Amino acid sequence: MRSSFASHRGLTLMKSPNSRQEASRRRWAVACAMVGLALVSGVIGTLTHKPSDISTKASTGPFSYFPTD
């Protein structure tokens, strides 16, 4: 039979996180989700990008709607 004064009595209970720790954990989770979404979007955009989609000559300005050719 085990002694009641044994140094190890089984599983030790941990203190539950308080509301400040939970809010901090939620903030970190949201920030990591946003960064992850941005990275995934960038990778998908890079993989689906075709070099011929972008013209070499930028056509911006007040007269960009009129053809110059």
PDB file of N, CA, C and O in Angstrom:
ATOM      1  N   MET A   1       0.832  -1.178   0.000  1.00  0.00           N
ATOM      2  CA  MET A   1       0.000   0.000   0.000  1.00  0.00           C
ATOM      3  C   MET A   1       0.882   1.250   0.000  1.00  0.00           C
ATOM      4  O   MET A   1       1.888   1.309   0.707  1.00  0.00           O
ATOM      5  N   ARG A   2       0.497   2.243  -0.796  1.00  0.00           N
ATOM      6  CA  ARG A   2       1.304   3.463  -0.895  1.00  0.00           C
ATOM      7  C   ARG A   2       1.076   4.361   0.307  1.00  0.00           C
ATOM      8  O   ARG A   2      -0.004   4.397   0.896  1.00  0.00           O
ATOM      9  N   SER A   3       2.096   5.058   0.638  1.00  0.00           N
ATOM     10  CA  SER A   3       2.005   5.996   1.747  1.00  0.00           C
ATOM     11  C   SER A   3       1.331   7.270   1.267  1.00  0.00           C
ATOM     12  O   SER A   3       1.496   7.649   0.108  1.00  0.00           O
ATOM     13  N   SER A   4       0.600   7.921   2.103  1.00  0.00           N
ATOM     14  CA  SER A   4      -0.042   9.181   1.741  1.00  0.00           C
ATOM     15  C   SER A   4       0.960  10.320   1.675  1.00  0.00           C
ATOM     16  O   SER A   4       0.641  11.411   1.203  1.00  0.00           O
ATOM     17  N   PHE A   5       2.186  10.060   2.155  1.00  0.00           N
ATOM     18  CA  PHE A   5       3.231  11.081   2.136  1.00  0.00           C
ATOM     19  C   PHE A   5       4.204  10.890   0.972  1.00  0.00           C
ATOM     20  O   PHE A   5       5.292  11.466   0.974  1.00  0.00           O
ATOM     21  N   ALA A   6       3.825  10.100  -0.003  1.00  0.00           N
ATOM     22  CA  ALA A   6       4.684   9.877  -1.165  1.00  0.00           C
ATOM     23  C   ALA A   6       4.848  11.177  -1.939  1.00  0.00           C
ATOM     24  O   ALA A   6       3.951  12.019  -1.979  1.00  0.00           O
ATOM     25  N   SER A   7       6.022  11.318  -2.552  1.00  0.00           N
ATOM     26  CA  SER A   7       6.310  12.580  -3.238  1.00  0.00           C
ATOM     27  C   SER A   7       5.501  12.719  -4.526  1.00  0.00           C
ATOM     28  O   SER A   7       5.228  13.840  -4.957  1.00  0.00           O
ATOM     29  N   HIS A   8       5.124  11.639  -5.132  1.00  0.00           N
ATOM     30  CA  HIS A   8       4.383  11.710  -6.395  1.00  0.00           C
ATOM     31  C   HIS A   8       3.026  11.059  -6.207  1.00  0.00           C
ATOM     32  O   HIS A   8       2.940   9.863  -5.930  1.00  0.00           O
ATOM     33  N   ARG A   9       1.983  11.828  -6.353  1.00  0.00           N
ATOM     34  CA  ARG A   9       0.630  11.323  -6.121  1.00  0.00           C
ATOM     35  C   ARG A   9      -0.175  11.188  -7.401  1.00  0.00           C
ATOM     36  O   ARG A   9      -1.403  11.140  -7.333  1.00  0.00           O
ATOM     37  N   GLY A  10       0.439  11.126  -8.526  1.00  0.00           N
ATOM     38  CA  GLY A  10      -0.305  10.996  -9.770  1.00  0.00           C
ATOM     39  C   GLY A  10      -0.250  12.284 -10.566  1.00  0.00           C
ATOM     40  O   GLY A  10       0.703  13.053 -10.453  1.00  0.00           O
ATOM     41  N   LEU A  11      -1.260  12.513 -11.360  1.00  0.00           N
ATOM     42  CA  LEU A  11      -1.295  13.692 -12.219  1.00  0.00           C
ATOM     43  C   LEU A  11      -1.497  14.949 -11.398  1.00  0.00           C
ATOM     44  O   LEU A  11      -2.297  14.981 -10.464  1.00  0.00           O
ATOM     45  N   THR A  12      -0.763  15.970 -11.760  1.00  0.00           N
ATOM     46  CA  THR A  12      -0.951  17.252 -11.077  1.00  0.00           C
ATOM     47  C   THR A  12      -1.881  18.112 -11.920  1.00  0.00           C
ATOM     48  O   THR A  12      -1.778  18.140 -13.147  1.00  0.00           O
ATOM     49  N   LEU A  13      -2.761  18.790 -11.271  1.00  0.00           N
ATOM     50  CA  LEU A  13      -3.716  19.650 -11.975  1.00  0.00           C
ATOM     51  C   LEU A  13      -3.064  20.976 -12.302  1.00  0.00           C
ATOM     52  O   LEU A  13      -2.318  21.535 -11.498  1.00  0.00           O
ATOM     53  N   MET A  14      -3.355  21.473 -13.492  1.00  0.00           N
ATOM     54  CA  MET A  14      -2.814  22.763 -13.898  1.00  0.00           C
ATOM     55  C   MET A  14      -3.878  23.828 -13.712  1.00  0.00           C
ATOM     56  O   MET A  14      -5.077  23.556 -13.762  1.00  0.00           O
ATOM     57  N   LYS A  15      -3.420  25.016 -13.503  1.00  0.00           N
ATOM     58  CA  LYS A  15      -4.325  26.141 -13.336  1.00  0.00           C
ATOM     59  C   LYS A  15      -4.911  26.523 -14.693  1.00  0.00           C
ATOM     60  O   LYS A  15      -4.176  26.581 -15.679  1.00  0.00           O
ATOM     61  N   SER A  16      -6.179  26.778 -14.766  1.00  0.00           N
ATOM     62  CA  SER A  16      -6.795  27.168 -16.041  1.00  0.00           C
ATOM     63  C   SER A  16      -6.384  28.590 -16.395  1.00  0.00           C
ATOM     64  O   SER A  16      -6.175  29.414 -15.504  1.00  0.00           O
ATOM     65  N   PRO A  17      -6.265  28.888 -17.695  1.00  0.00           N
ATOM     66  CA  PRO A  17      -5.840  30.239 -18.088  1.00  0.00           C
ATOM     67  C   PRO A  17      -6.911  31.274 -17.754  1.00  0.00           C
ATOM     68  O   PRO A  17      -8.109  31.004 -17.844  1.00  0.00           O
ATOM     69  N   ASN A  18      -6.456  32.453 -17.371  1.00  0.00           N
ATOM     70  CA  ASN A  18      -7.419  33.514 -17.068  1.00  0.00           C
ATOM     71  C   ASN A  18      -7.850  34.210 -18.357  1.00  0.00           C
ATOM     72  O   ASN A  18      -7.355  33.891 -19.438  1.00  0.00           O
ATOM     73  N   SER A  19      -8.755  35.141 -18.237  1.00  0.00           N
ATOM     74  CA  SER A  19      -9.324  35.778 -19.430  1.00  0.00           C
ATOM     75  C   SER A  19      -8.276  36.559 -20.211  1.00  0.00           C
ATOM     76  O   SER A  19      -8.369  36.653 -21.435  1.00  0.00           O
ATOM     77  N   ARG A  20      -7.291  37.115 -19.536  1.00  0.00           N
ATOM     78  CA  ARG A  20      -6.229  37.855 -20.226  1.00  0.00           C
ATOM     79  C   ARG A  20      -5.372  36.926 -21.074  1.00  0.00           C
ATOM     80  O   ARG A  20      -4.991  37.271 -22.192  1.00  0.00           O
ATOM     81  N   GLN A  21      -5.075  35.758 -20.543  1.00  0.00           N
ATOM     82  CA  GLN A  21      -4.287  34.785 -21.308  1.00  0.00           C
ATOM     83  C   GLN A  21      -5.088  34.247 -22.490  1.00  0.00           C
ATOM     84  O   GLN A  21      -4.538  34.038 -23.572  1.00  0.00           O
ATOM     85  N   GLU A  22      -6.373  34.024 -22.289  1.00  0.00           N
ATOM     86  CA  GLU A  22      -7.220  33.542 -23.386  1.00  0.00           C
ATOM     87  C   GLU A  22      -7.334  34.578 -24.492  1.00  0.00           C
ATOM     88  O   GLU A  22      -7.294  34.228 -25.672  1.00  0.00           O
ATOM     89  N   ALA A  23      -7.476  35.853 -24.129  1.00  0.00           N
ATOM     90  CA  ALA A  23      -7.551  36.918 -25.130  1.00  0.00           C
ATOM     91  C   ALA A  23      -6.238  37.023 -25.897  1.00  0.00           C
ATOM     92  O   ALA A  23      -6.237  37.219 -27.113  1.00  0.00           O
ATOM     93  N   SER A  24      -5.128  36.894 -25.190  1.00  0.00           N
ATOM     94  CA  SER A  24      -3.828  36.941 -25.853  1.00  0.00           C
ATOM     95  C   SER A  24      -3.678  35.766 -26.819  1.00  0.00           C
ATOM     96  O   SER A  24      -3.165  35.927 -27.926  1.00  0.00           O
ATOM     97  N   ARG A  25      -4.122  34.601 -26.399  1.00  0.00           N
ATOM     98  CA  ARG A  25      -4.040  33.425 -27.270  1.00  0.00           C
ATOM     99  C   ARG A  25      -4.913  33.605 -28.503  1.00  0.00           C
ATOM    100  O   ARG A  25      -4.524  33.217 -29.605  1.00  0.00           O
ATOM    101  N   ARG A  26      -6.102  34.199 -28.319  1.00  0.00           N
ATOM    102  CA  ARG A  26      -6.987  34.452 -29.471  1.00  0.00           C
ATOM    103  C   ARG A  26      -6.364  35.454 -30.423  1.00  0.00           C
ATOM    104  O   ARG A  26      -6.422  35.274 -31.639  1.00  0.00           O
ATOM    105  N   ARG A  27      -5.764  36.514 -29.879  1.00  0.00           N
ATOM    106  CA  ARG A  27      -5.106  37.519 -30.729  1.00  0.00           C
ATOM    107  C   ARG A  27      -3.984  36.894 -31.544  1.00  0.00           C
ATOM    108  O   ARG A  27      -3.863  37.159 -32.740  1.00  0.00           O
ATOM    109  N   TRP A  28      -3.168  36.071 -30.909  1.00  0.00           N
ATOM    110  CA  TRP A  28      -2.079  35.398 -31.623  1.00  0.00           C
ATOM    111  C   TRP A  28      -2.626  34.480 -32.701  1.00  0.00           C
ATOM    112  O   TRP A  28      -2.070  34.409 -33.797  1.00  0.00           O
ATOM    113  N   ALA A  29      -3.716  33.773 -32.399  1.00  0.00           N
ATOM    114  CA  ALA A  29      -4.300  32.858 -33.376  1.00  0.00           C
ATOM    115  C   ALA A  29      -4.818  33.625 -34.592  1.00  0.00           C
ATOM    116  O   ALA A  29      -4.625  33.191 -35.727  1.00  0.00           O
ATOM    117  N   VAL A  30      -5.469  34.754 -34.359  1.00  0.00           N
ATOM    118  CA  VAL A  30      -5.995  35.564 -35.466  1.00  0.00           C
ATOM    119  C   VAL A  30      -4.851  36.143 -36.284  1.00  0.00           C
ATOM    120  O   VAL A  30      -4.900  36.138 -37.514  1.00  0.00           O
ATOM    121  N   ALA A  31      -3.819  36.644 -35.607  1.00  0.00           N
ATOM    122  CA  ALA A  31      -2.674  37.213 -36.329  1.00  0.00           C
ATOM    123  C   ALA A  31      -1.975  36.140 -37.165  1.00  0.00           C
ATOM    124  O   ALA A  31      -1.602  36.395 -38.310  1.00  0.00           O
ATOM    125  N   CYS A  32      -1.795  34.951 -36.605  1.00  0.00           N
ATOM    126  CA  CYS A  32      -1.158  33.866 -37.360  1.00  0.00           C
ATOM    127  C   CYS A  32      -2.023  33.419 -38.527  1.00  0.00           C
ATOM    128  O   CYS A  32      -1.503  33.084 -39.592  1.00  0.00           O
ATOM    129  N   ALA A  33      -3.341  33.410 -38.337  1.00  0.00           N
ATOM    130  CA  ALA A  33      -4.235  33.034 -39.437  1.00  0.00           C
ATOM    131  C   ALA A  33      -4.156  34.053 -40.563  1.00  0.00           C
ATOM    132  O   ALA A  33      -4.162  33.678 -41.736  1.00  0.00           O
ATOM    133  N   MET A  34      -4.083  35.343 -40.224  1.00  0.00           N
ATOM    134  CA  MET A  34      -3.989  36.378 -41.261  1.00  0.00           C
ATOM    135  C   MET A  34      -2.672  36.272 -42.021  1.00  0.00           C
ATOM    136  O   MET A  34      -2.653  36.384 -43.247  1.00  0.00           O
ATOM    137  N   VAL A  35      -1.578  36.059 -41.308  1.00  0.00           N
ATOM    138  CA  VAL A  35      -0.278  35.923 -41.965  1.00  0.00           C
ATOM    139  C   VAL A  35      -0.254  34.668 -42.838  1.00  0.00           C
ATOM    140  O   VAL A  35       0.286  34.690 -43.944  1.00  0.00           O
ATOM    141  N   GLY A  36      -0.830  33.594 -42.348  1.00  0.00           N
ATOM    142  CA  GLY A  36      -0.900  32.365 -43.131  1.00  0.00           C
ATOM    143  C   GLY A  36      -1.717  32.536 -44.392  1.00  0.00           C
ATOM    144  O   GLY A  36      -1.330  32.059 -45.459  1.00  0.00           O
ATOM    145  N   LEU A  37      -2.849  33.218 -44.277  1.00  0.00           N
ATOM    146  CA  LEU A  37      -3.685  33.469 -45.450  1.00  0.00           C
ATOM    147  C   LEU A  37      -2.955  34.338 -46.472  1.00  0.00           C
ATOM    148  O   LEU A  37      -3.047  34.098 -47.676  1.00  0.00           O
ATOM    149  N   ALA A  38      -2.232  35.346 -45.991  1.00  0.00           N
ATOM    150  CA  ALA A  38      -1.475  36.201 -46.904  1.00  0.00           C
ATOM    151  C   ALA A  38      -0.378  35.408 -47.615  1.00  0.00           C
ATOM    152  O   ALA A  38      -0.156  35.589 -48.812  1.00  0.00           O
ATOM    153  N   LEU A  39       0.305  34.535 -46.884  1.00  0.00           N
ATOM    154  CA  LEU A  39       1.356  33.734 -47.508  1.00  0.00           C
ATOM    155  C   LEU A  39       0.793  32.759 -48.534  1.00  0.00           C
ATOM    156  O   LEU A  39       1.349  32.604 -49.622  1.00  0.00           O
ATOM    157  N   VAL A  40      -0.304  32.107 -48.190  1.00  0.00           N
ATOM    158  CA  VAL A  40      -0.916  31.165 -49.128  1.00  0.00           C
ATOM    159  C   VAL A  40      -1.414  31.900 -50.367  1.00  0.00           C
ATOM    160  O   VAL A  40      -1.253  31.409 -51.484  1.00  0.00           O
ATOM    161  N   SER A  41      -2.017  33.073 -50.181  1.00  0.00           N
ATOM    162  CA  SER A  41      -2.488  33.854 -51.326  1.00  0.00           C
ATOM    163  C   SER A  41      -1.327  34.271 -52.221  1.00  0.00           C
ATOM    164  O   SER A  41      -1.440  34.227 -53.446  1.00  0.00           O
ATOM    165  N   GLY A  42      -0.221  34.673 -51.619  1.00  0.00           N
ATOM    166  CA  GLY A  42       0.950  35.054 -52.398  1.00  0.00           C
ATOM    167  C   GLY A  42       1.529  33.888 -53.181  1.00  0.00           C
ATOM    168  O   GLY A  42       1.922  34.046 -54.337  1.00  0.00           O
ATOM    169  N   VAL A  43       1.584  32.721 -52.556  1.00  0.00           N
ATOM    170  CA  VAL A  43       2.110  31.544 -53.250  1.00  0.00           C
ATOM    171  C   VAL A  43       1.197  31.152 -54.402  1.00  0.00           C
ATOM    172  O   VAL A  43       1.674  30.851 -55.496  1.00  0.00           O
ATOM    173  N   ILE A  44      -0.098  31.153 -54.169  1.00  0.00           N
ATOM    174  CA  ILE A  44      -1.039  30.815 -55.240  1.00  0.00           C
ATOM    175  C   ILE A  44      -0.954  31.840 -56.366  1.00  0.00           C
ATOM    176  O   ILE A  44      -0.979  31.466 -57.539  1.00  0.00           O
ATOM    177  N   GLY A  45      -0.854  33.117 -56.033  1.00  0.00           N
ATOM    178  CA  GLY A  45      -0.725  34.153 -57.047  1.00  0.00           C
ATOM    179  C   GLY A  45       0.551  34.009 -57.850  1.00  0.00           C
ATOM    180  O   GLY A  45       0.557  34.234 -59.061  1.00  0.00           O
ATOM    181  N   THR A  46       1.632  33.633 -57.181  1.00  0.00           N
ATOM    182  CA  THR A  46       2.900  33.444 -57.875  1.00  0.00           C
ATOM    183  C   THR A  46       2.849  32.236 -58.800  1.00  0.00           C
ATOM    184  O   THR A  46       3.381  32.276 -59.910  1.00  0.00           O
ATOM    185  N   LEU A  47       2.217  31.173 -58.350  1.00  0.00           N
ATOM    186  CA  LEU A  47       2.151  29.962 -59.167  1.00  0.00           C
ATOM    187  C   LEU A  47       1.215  30.113 -60.365  1.00  0.00           C
ATOM    188  O   LEU A  47       1.443  29.488 -61.400  1.00  0.00           O
ATOM    189  N   THR A  48       0.173  30.923 -60.246  1.00  0.00           N
ATOM    190  CA  THR A  48      -0.786  31.068 -61.338  1.00  0.00           C
ATOM    191  C   THR A  48      -0.488  32.261 -62.233  1.00  0.00           C
ATOM    192  O   THR A  48      -1.185  32.469 -63.227  1.00  0.00           O
ATOM    193  N   HIS A  49       0.527  33.046 -61.906  1.00  0.00           N
ATOM    194  CA  HIS A  49       0.875  34.246 -62.674  1.00  0.00           C
ATOM    195  C   HIS A  49       1.567  33.863 -63.979  1.00  0.00           C
ATOM    196  O   HIS A  49       2.470  33.027 -63.987  1.00  0.00           O
ATOM    197  N   LYS A  50       1.147  34.465 -65.060  1.00  0.00           N
ATOM    198  CA  LYS A  50       1.812  34.274 -66.349  1.00  0.00           C
ATOM    199  C   LYS A  50       2.598  35.540 -66.673  1.00  0.00           C
ATOM    200  O   LYS A  50       2.056  36.638 -66.547  1.00  0.00           O
ATOM    201  N   PRO A  51       3.826  35.422 -67.076  1.00  0.00           N
ATOM    202  CA  PRO A  51       4.631  36.620 -67.373  1.00  0.00           C
ATOM    203  C   PRO A  51       4.045  37.457 -68.507  1.00  0.00           C
ATOM    204  O   PRO A  51       4.312  38.657 -68.568  1.00  0.00           O
ATOM    205  N   SER A  52       3.272  36.879 -69.390  1.00  0.00           N
ATOM    206  CA  SER A  52       2.724  37.649 -70.498  1.00  0.00           C
ATOM    207  C   SER A  52       1.504  38.480 -70.096  1.00  0.00           C
ATOM    208  O   SER A  52       1.011  39.277 -70.895  1.00  0.00           O
ATOM    209  N   ASP A  53       1.015  38.303 -68.872  1.00  0.00           N
ATOM    210  CA  ASP A  53      -0.148  39.061 -68.417  1.00  0.00           C
ATOM    211  C   ASP A  53       0.153  40.541 -68.214  1.00  0.00           C
ATOM    212  O   ASP A  53      -0.731  41.385 -68.361  1.00  0.00           O
ATOM    213  N   ILE A  54       1.385  40.851 -67.881  1.00  0.00           N
ATOM    214  CA  ILE A  54       1.747  42.239 -67.594  1.00  0.00           C
ATOM    215  C   ILE A  54       2.428  42.831 -68.825  1.00  0.00           C
ATOM    216  O   ILE A  54       3.390  42.269 -69.348  1.00  0.00           O
ATOM    217  N   SER A  55       1.922  43.954 -69.269  1.00  0.00           N
ATOM    218  CA  SER A  55       2.565  44.605 -70.415  1.00  0.00           C
ATOM    219  C   SER A  55       3.809  45.335 -69.937  1.00  0.00           C
ATOM    220  O   SER A  55       3.889  45.751 -68.781  1.00  0.00           O
ATOM    221  N   THR A  56       4.764  45.485 -70.815  1.00  0.00           N
ATOM    222  CA  THR A  56       6.004  46.151 -70.447  1.00  0.00           C
ATOM    223  C   THR A  56       5.819  47.655 -70.346  1.00  0.00           C
ATOM    224  O   THR A  56       6.536  48.318 -69.597  1.00  0.00           O
ATOM    225  N   LYS A  57       4.869  48.199 -71.088  1.00  0.00           N
ATOM    226  CA  LYS A  57       4.625  49.635 -71.063  1.00  0.00           C
ATOM    227  C   LYS A  57       3.397  49.922 -70.198  1.00  0.00           C
ATOM    228  O   LYS A  57       2.305  49.419 -70.463  1.00  0.00           O
ATOM    229  N   ALA A  58       3.591  50.720 -69.184  1.00  0.00           N
ATOM    230  CA  ALA A  58       2.472  51.062 -68.303  1.00  0.00           C
ATOM    231  C   ALA A  58       1.548  52.028 -69.028  1.00  0.00           C
ATOM    232  O   ALA A  58       2.005  53.006 -69.621  1.00  0.00           O
ATOM    233  N   SER A  59       0.255  51.756 -68.980  1.00  0.00           N
ATOM    234  CA  SER A  59      -0.699  52.631 -69.675  1.00  0.00           C
ATOM    235  C   SER A  59      -1.594  53.326 -68.659  1.00  0.00           C
ATOM    236  O   SER A  59      -2.784  53.037 -68.543  1.00  0.00           O
ATOM    237  N   THR A  60      -0.992  54.239 -67.938  1.00  0.00           N
ATOM    238  CA  THR A  60      -1.769  55.035 -66.987  1.00  0.00           C
ATOM    239  C   THR A  60      -1.593  56.501 -67.327  1.00  0.00           C
ATOM    240  O   THR A  60      -0.599  56.886 -67.943  1.00  0.00           O
ATOM    241  N   GLY A  61      -2.522  57.293 -66.943  1.00  0.00           N
ATOM    242  CA  GLY A  61      -2.458  58.719 -67.208  1.00  0.00           C
ATOM    243  C   GLY A  61      -3.787  59.210 -67.759  1.00  0.00           C
ATOM    244  O   GLY A  61      -4.725  58.430 -67.922  1.00  0.00           O
ATOM    245  N   PRO A  62      -3.864  60.496 -68.042  1.00  0.00           N
ATOM    246  CA  PRO A  62      -5.146  61.062 -68.484  1.00  0.00           C
ATOM    247  C   PRO A  62      -5.559  60.618 -69.880  1.00  0.00           C
ATOM    248  O   PRO A  62      -6.747  60.648 -70.198  1.00  0.00           O
ATOM    249  N   PHE A  63      -4.611  60.203 -70.728  1.00  0.00           N
ATOM    250  CA  PHE A  63      -4.929  59.837 -72.107  1.00  0.00           C
ATOM    251  C   PHE A  63      -4.753  58.335 -72.345  1.00  0.00           C
ATOM    252  O   PHE A  63      -4.560  57.915 -73.485  1.00  0.00           O
ATOM    253  N   SER A  64      -4.814  57.537 -71.306  1.00  0.00           N
ATOM    254  CA  SER A  64      -4.562  56.104 -71.471  1.00  0.00           C
ATOM    255  C   SER A  64      -5.710  55.382 -72.157  1.00  0.00           C
ATOM    256  O   SER A  64      -5.538  54.245 -72.597  1.00  0.00           O
ATOM    257  N   TYR A  65      -6.873  56.009 -72.259  1.00  0.00           N
ATOM    258  CA  TYR A  65      -8.011  55.354 -72.921  1.00  0.00           C
ATOM    259  C   TYR A  65      -7.992  55.535 -74.431  1.00  0.00           C
ATOM    260  O   TYR A  65      -8.738  54.858 -75.139  1.00  0.00           O
ATOM    261  N   PHE A  66      -7.165  56.422 -74.933  1.00  0.00           N
ATOM    262  CA  PHE A  66      -7.102  56.670 -76.361  1.00  0.00           C
ATOM    263  C   PHE A  66      -5.939  55.864 -76.945  1.00  0.00           C
ATOM    264  O   PHE A  66      -4.832  55.900 -76.408  1.00  0.00           O
ATOM    265  N   PRO A  67      -6.180  55.143 -78.033  1.00  0.00           N
ATOM    266  CA  PRO A  67      -5.088  54.380 -78.640  1.00  0.00           C
ATOM    267  C   PRO A  67      -4.030  55.299 -79.253  1.00  0.00           C
ATOM    268  O   PRO A  67      -4.363  56.308 -79.875  1.00  0.00           O
ATOM    269  N   THR A  68      -2.770  54.948 -79.077  1.00  0.00           N
ATOM    270  CA  THR A  68      -1.687  55.758 -79.634  1.00  0.00           C
ATOM    271  C   THR A  68      -1.099  55.128 -80.882  1.00  0.00           C
ATOM    272  O   THR A  68      -0.288  55.770 -81.550  1.00  0.00           O
ATOM    273  N   ASP A  69      -1.466  53.911 -81.227  1.00  0.00           N
ATOM    274  CA  ASP A  69      -0.910  53.243 -82.402  1.00  0.00           C
ATOM    275  C   ASP A  69      -1.660  53.609 -83.647  1.00  0.00           C
ATOM    276  O   ASP A  69      -1.324  53.134 -84.732  1.00  0.00           O
TER     277      ASP A  69
END
